[in-house]
Amino acid sequence: MNQLASRKKLLIAESELNRAQMVQELQTMADKVHSLASQARTVSSIASAAVSLVAGLASFRRKKEPAPVVEKSSWLQTVLKGARLAISLWQAFRPQGCEQKEK
């Protein structure tokens, strides 16, 4: 029993050492993740500034082209399109009783 008790104490001590080592490794890993995240934020900020700079320079270099002229449709064409739409909607949603009265 004495040998079992000493074995148990050794296992407990080994377990405590393993826990302490694991905590230390997790802390090291967390520090590295924070460092990596900080570097990523720095790179992101630099990239964002570079993109803004390039976009600004590109807008200055672009030649101003006149906007394409879009022909306005006449009011008569607009009225005809509206009438066609109204007729198609009426045919789609008219009451079913209207069809039987017409026949």
N, C-alpha and C positions, 0 to 999 in steps of 0.2 A: 504494500500500500504506500510505503514511503517512496518507492521508485515511481509509482503512478502520480503521486502528489508533486514530486519534483518535475516530472515530465509535463504535468499540467501547468505548473508555474513557468516552465520554459516556453511552452506553446503560447501562453498568455503574453509573455514578454515579447516573443517573436511577433505576435499579432499586433501588439502596441507599436512595435518598430515599423511594421508594414503599414499601419494606419498613418503614422507620422510621415513616412516616406510618401505615401499616396497624397496626403494633404499638401506636402511640399511640391510634388509634381503637378498637382492641380493648380496650385498658386503660380507656379512657373508658367504653366500653359495659359492661365488666365492673363498673366502679364504679357505674354507674347501675342495673345489675341487682341488685347487692348492696344499694343504697339502697332500691330498690323492694321487695326481699324483706324488708328490715328494717321498712319501712312496713307491709307485708302482715302481718307477725308482730304488730306493734303493734295493728293494726286487729283481727286475729283475737283477740288477748288481750282487748281491750276488748269485742268482741262476745260472747266467751265469758262474761265477767264479767256483762255485761248480761243475757244469757240466763239465767244462774244466778240473778241478782237477780229477774228477772221470774217465773221458776218458783217461787222461794221466796215471793214476794209472792202469787202465784196460789194456792199451797197454803194460805196463811193465810186467804185470802178465801173459799175453797171451804167450803161448808157440809158438815158431816159427814152423809152419807146412810147409812142402815143398809144393810148388805150384803143382797142378795136371798137369801131362804131357799130353799135347794135341797132338795127332798124327796128323802129317801133311799129307794131302792127296797128292797122287802122282800127277805129272804134267799131266799124262794121264787122271786121273779122272777129273782134273780141265778142261782140253780141252773138254772132253766128256760132262761135265755139261754146258759149254759155248755153245757147238754145239746144245745141246737140247734146251737151251734157245733161241738161234738164230732161230731154226726151228719153235718153238712155236710162236715166234714173227712174223716170216715171214708168217705163216699160218693165224695169226690173222689180219695182216695188209696188205697182198698182194692185189694188184689191183683186182677188181671184174672181169675184162675182162679175166684174166688168167684162171678162172674156166670154162668159156664158150669155150675157145679155146681147153682145154684139152678134153672136151666131144665130 
